[in-house]
Amino acid sequence: MEMTLRWYGSKFDTVTLKQIRQIPGVTGVITTLYDTKPGEVWSRERIKALKDEVEAAGLHISGIESVNIHDAIKTGAPEREQYIENYIETLKNLGEEDIHLVCYNFMPVFDWTRTELARVRADGSTVLAYTQEAVDAIVPEKMFDMIAGDANGAILPGWEPERMARVKDLFEEYKDVTDEKLFENLKYFLERIMPVCDEYDINMAIHPDDPAWSVFGLPRIIINKENILRMMKMVDNKHNGVTFCSGSYGTNLENDLPDMIRALKGRIHFAHVRNLKFNNTEPGHLDFEEACHLSSDGTFDMYEIMKALYDIDFTGPIRPDHGRMIWDEVAMPGYGLYDRALGATYLNGLWEAIDKSHTRGVERR
Ligand code: DNO
C-alpha cells in the first residue's frame, strides 16, 4: 500500500503540499480539479499543470478523487451520451498524463450526508456527526442551510451552492429512478467507459454511498457486500473496482468490514480508512460521530481492517479519512492537517506491525 493524503489544490485547500510531504510515510496525494463541474472535460493542460505542481513538491498524484458523474448519467436522461463522451475524454487525458486511478460515486443528488459538521466532543475537538432524528425532521432543501454555517467558509464536495440551489429540480429528475434503474444506468456507464480504462489501465474505484442507506427516499445502491459484488459481476472487468471506505460502509453495523474487504480481493483499488463512534444504534435514533482513527476511540477494530487489507495483498493508495478539527485549526470540516496526519501515522504504524509480525512469523517457521 501507499499512504496518501487528500488534497484539494492550492486554490482551495488550507493544507499545503509542503506540509503533506512532511508527514512521515506519506508519498502521494489524492487530488482533483476542484473547480470543474460534473460533465466537463478535463483538459490535458490543466491535468499536467496539477501534476507538475505536485511533483515539484516532491510528491506524486496517486489518484483522482473525484471525477464526478453528471446527473444525466445517473438518471439515464438522453443527454447522458454527451456526458459519457466527455467522461471518456477526461479519462483519456488522465491516462495520457500517466494517472491510473479515478474515484467517483453514483449517489443521487447528495454526496455524503452528515447532520453536523462541528459537533464538540469532551476534549474540545469538533467532528462531523449524523443523527437520524435530524434527517427525519428536515426537508432536503433545508439540509444545505443547516450544515453550511459550520463549513469554515469551505465549499464541501458534493454540496456546492449552485447545486444545492437546484435541489428541488434534482429531486424531480430522480423521481422515477429506482434502485434497479440506478444499477442499470451504472452498468450502461461502466460498459461505455471500460474500453478507455483498458487502453490506459485506469482503475475506476466507486465510492460507497454515505450513509449506506437511502436518505430522503432517494435510491442508494453501493451500500453492502451483496450489492457491490453484484456491481463487480455485472461489468466483470478488473478496472471496474472499488474505493473501500470503512467510514461509509461502516455506517451500517451489519456490514462486516474485514469480511467485505476479503470478498473484494483484487477489486479494491483505493481505501479510505477511518473510525466511527456509535452513540445510539436504535433504529430511528441512530447517532454516530467521526471519531479519531484509533480503535479505542470508536466502534471499529482498525487493526482488523488494516489486517484484511494486508491479507488481500492490497497495493493501492490508502488515505486517512475525515479527521477531527483539533489544535484550533480552521479548515474544511474533516480535511484539516493535524488529525489526518495523526491518522496517517497511526495507520502506518498498524501496517508496519502487521507486516513485521507476518514476515518475522514466516521467518521463524
Ligand atoms: C467525503 C468523501 C466523498 C467522496 C466522493 C467520491 O469526504 O469521501 O465526498 O470523495 O463520494 O466521489
Residues whose N, C-alpha, C, O or C-beta is under 5 A from the ligand:
A	BS01	DNO	E65 S66 C103 Y104 N105 D111 W112 P157 H207
